[in-house]
């Protein structure tokens, strides 16, 4: 992460704002109740899609944390809009163990998110 902390925090802010937007959408969806009309349907679909986007970014953060914990070599994107992926993993410089740790991080984050959904969402 040497020399990449500013990009790291920019990505954290970007994804934090996306999570905040999703929470706001869930709030409005629950207040609106069942979908009536095009606006209600769009709100419900948008809320569902943003929930999926949050799951995707959590999965990516899991990969990044796994790579970081294994002290793997990776590069963060130059800007927050360059790519939806959080980093590029260097397959040449990293060992099989570091690759496994990076892979498992995404897997664990995905499983945790899916397990959280039925209990954490405001039904």
ABEGO torsion letter per residue (X at the ends): XBGAAAAAAAAAAAAAAAAAAAAAAAAAAAAAEBBBEAAAAAAAAAAAAAAAAAAAAAAAAAAAAAAAAAGBBBBBBABAAABABABBBBAAABBAAAAAAAAAAAAAAAAAAAAAAAAABBX
